[in-house]
Amino acid sequence: MEKVNVLKDKGNASLQDGKFDDAIRFYTEAITLDKNNHVLYSNRSAAYAKAGKYRPALEDAEKTIQLKPDWGKGYSRKGSALAYLGRFDESIKAYEEGLVHEPDNAQLKEALHGVRAQKTGNKGMANPFSVPDLFVRLRADPRTRAYLDDPDYIKLVQDLQSNPNSLGHRLNDTRVLTTLSVLLGINLEAPGDEEMDTAAPPTRQEPKARSETQKPQAKDEKMDEDISPEKQEALKEKELGNQAYKKKNFEEALKHYNRAIELDSGDITYLNNIAAVYFEQKEYKKCIEQCEKAIEVGRENRADFKLIAKAFSRIGNSHRKLGDLKSAKTAYEKSMSEFRTPEIKALLSEVEKQIKEEERRAYIDPVKAEEEKEKGNELFKHGDYATAMKHYTEAIKRNPDDPKYYSNRAACYTKLAAFDLGLKDCEKCVELDPKFIKGWIRKGKILQGMQQHSKAISAYQKALTLDSTNVEALEGYRSCSVAVNSNPEEVRKRAMADPEVQAIMRDPAMRIILEQMQNDPKALQDHLKNPDIAAKIQKLLESGLIAIH
């Protein structure tokens, strides 16, 4: 069965790397060799689901349950596939059946809660995409932050804002499920949490004494009747090694552990313990070599997968000490594929953050940032706000501490009517440089366009403290002050007294556009692509005559 394990490991690695078709192929080859292995069907179900092939994912989940009806993961796979297919009642039933067998399974409980929320959302729950701080929340969450750099995604969200009934047809888009997870504050992706199952075929039962170095249990040792004298002697050597290890007498510990291996070369525990000694001695390369040997021996002798996971985690710790974070990440991921623990998950998360931070710092280049800004400025002049936004975003990545890039991107968001995102950029801008007057004025204009006049007044006041003669700040402050103390009818009259507003409202084309906006809010995005129309709409927003929420 060694070939089955090798194929399964290859499938697991491909699934982690996002190579779903390769993962499916490896799992299929393994299944041809072991047709009754429920873990293989479960993993292939996960791969099918990740590849968007939900019907075969459902078939494999049902096969998993058939082979092992008391295993909660099979029901989790089934519930996930059914949820992706929009069959929520059946999905809920699958998760409930799983909880009958594993009532304390947190993943099943969370997934059940998520699918119930999805079902409710499709039956008239308030449109989650209509929340006022929609884009702020999406930008704040790491799961959706990168999506906002894609104009197609922004358009998708705006479509769902104006037409929530289309949600049911878009659930196959993983971005939509992720977005719903963020907006609803629950994990709707839980039905598709495709963690890999790595339970190996039945393993031999280890005596209680065969624990890691840190957890010797000499008092609880009970020798099985069929244990050979050599193995009994090896266990005694291990205990002597553990005692020496606790006393920091590492050379003595190594002597006993090596003697244990001579007596029983097929036990991964002794190799793991030697690796632990090397780690304490700061011999990290030796530790890695020893762990790799332990994994090889463990697989050959079908050792407990927890011990193999321990070897991978120690490899990760060693790479981290050596400063090789990417290799550490790979090792932690392999450890998690063998046996998931909160401790290793936390270590993996820390390493991923460190890698991202290093990559972010390595990417900083002020010269290239200026080049991207100039490209964005040119596109902005020509009314291509979506593409300009991409260049300003790249400029921010290249130099995240320059406030003017956030200010420029805020201008793009404003033109695209993504006021929440524009406001977020303005706040970042003035956070970086509280004396950057353009950031305060732009913030005031955005808040004014959102009809939040009191907040806009505060922004304009900040600008006026920096320059009391700034015309834009003075006009904005006066306009908002009047709006706060006026009723809607007075606002309309005052706006219509403005010759520029009068000319816009007399324009037959603009009247048609405004009517389209009222009947179909998503039409606004198409009109904003025209710089002349965008300028006129901006004027109407500033006058208070129209508002976009």
Helices and strands as residue ranges (DSSP letters): H 2-16, H 20-33, H 38-50, H 54-67, H 72-84, H 88-101, H 106-121, G 128-130, H 134-140, H 142-145, G 146-149, H 151-162, G 164-169, H 174-184, G 190-192, G 218-220, H 229-246, H 250-263, H 268-280, H 284-300, H 305-321, H 325-338, H 342-363, H 366-381, H 385-398, H 403-415, H 419-432, H 437-449, H 453-466, H 471-484, H 488-496, H 499-506, H 508-519, H 523-527, H 531-543
